[in-house]
Amino acid sequence: MSTPPPLTPAAESPARAYDVLVIGSGIAGLSFALKVARQGRSVAILTKKNKADSNTNWAQGGIAVVTAQTDDFAKHVSDTLVAGDGLCDRKVVKQIVADGPQRVQELIDLGLKFSRDDDGTYDLGREGGHSERRILHVKDMTGKAIENALIKAIGREPRVALFEHFFAIDVVTTGKLAKTRARSRAHSATAAARADSTDRVAGVYALDVRDGRVVTFHAPVVMLSSGGAGQVYLYTTNPDIATGDGIAMAYRAGVEVRNMEFIQFHPTALYSLSGKRFLISEAVRGEGAILRNVEGEAFMARYHPQADLAPRDIVARAIDAEMKRTGSPHVWLDITHRNAAFLRSRFPLIYKACASEGIDIAVDKIPVVPAAHYTCGGVATTLAAETTLPGLYACGEVACTGLHGANRLASNSLLEAVVMAHRGAASVDAYLQRIQKTDAPAPVIPEWRDLGGGDQDERVVIAHNWDELRRTMWDYVSIQRTTKRLERARTRIATLSRETQEYYWNFSVDPRLLELRNLIQVAELIVACALQRKESRGLHSIAEYPKKLRRAEDTRIRRAG
Ligand code: SIN
């Protein structure tokens, strides 16, 4: 393949100039980086912790894809549409489902070994909402296996530079640069507005976490693949890194964000007094586990014909209702009818995690509760992973393509990530070729100004606001909503936002402050979208509007000016 020359911008620090910046190192970011590097582009991956710290690494279930003789695309499409409760984009669903087998084959080509039965065929898992067994998995550690395969492949790719412990703060755009210049020269508002009309990506400011300095990365393309925002809730199955950074950055860059009210609560997280919520994969119910209330009743048949394998929103709400009705802090998940050898081999991670809490899942019922799990909305993108800002792309959980609608079908997220990484790589290539032809000079980005210092004693504000935000979201913006609770949350979050912004401008930035700023932004978006939706649909259930509207519409939100 011929290699185009790199589009190195005229920057003060050419060493930090790339064709493409990728924010995040999960399945979406790594798959995308690999593909654009193979197109001959120079790529920097920025990850705020270690390269393997990603949501992907925690994914247990697997990747939903049509492989079995008994299955077909139409069934997978239909299951996705049913789970999405009328809000999926049918065209997007069809395309992503159809692209799946080819993209999954590429993972296999990288060396990924999905679990097989004794006869050598794939051991296909089943999860809620799926009418067929179609989940390819590596025991209950699918995400980790995919992450390892991709990290190995990236390590062999000389065009990719991986920056661990670099926290992307904000996307720099030509519009923002022009506005700043116009303001500093006291230009008219019309000049600033004119500058805005050609807005495109110029790079990113990022905190080098280890030395505390903010550095500038220059690139005409930024791919956001930083995952979801589970940490906005007190109880979540997500890792600590899931603080909605990409969604907040995109919103601050003036990009459209969509359907943020649809937060998926996983029905079965291990109930523990520590407050940590370890995921008990839906695949356990796929292998026959039954949900029981504290009275011992297998209650799910009262709520849905698919009982324990009903779509996730229904199961989570049913558990919430049973806990409220009985006053119990959890329900039980019962897989004691399967033997220990099977459970240890099929679910080694879950078996071990439960054992460490003194639970032998072959003998004991598992105490489970719902916990925030997946952000179905996010940065609005096309099927080419483009956002509304030229040069800014998004894929994976950070994005909202239209695949998930009002409720994601289990194990569709890894599928979406690999498919959209591939499609994004193709459209980025075309974009870079286009701008290469224009010969426009690359924008010069001023160095970050640290107004810094500040009173270190006041850092307690950050810890306090983290706790208050997550508690507020859990208590007022959770599985079952009311307008009054949402309004109460909005007021509280506005106060937290004011205090945190003040802090942001007066103190040197650090990761906890940056994460808090992003979480607050995401919380505001969730509440704003939830208040916009005057109906109950999918994951959004609100007392005042119990019915679905006839016409399903996305909620869209974009920062003014
Ligand atoms: C699970 O294993 O239950 C989670 C899989 C997913 O969220 O898609």
Residues whose N, C-alpha, C, O or C-beta is under 5 A from the ligand:
A	BS01	SIN	Q60 G61 I280 S281 E282 A283 A410 S411 N412
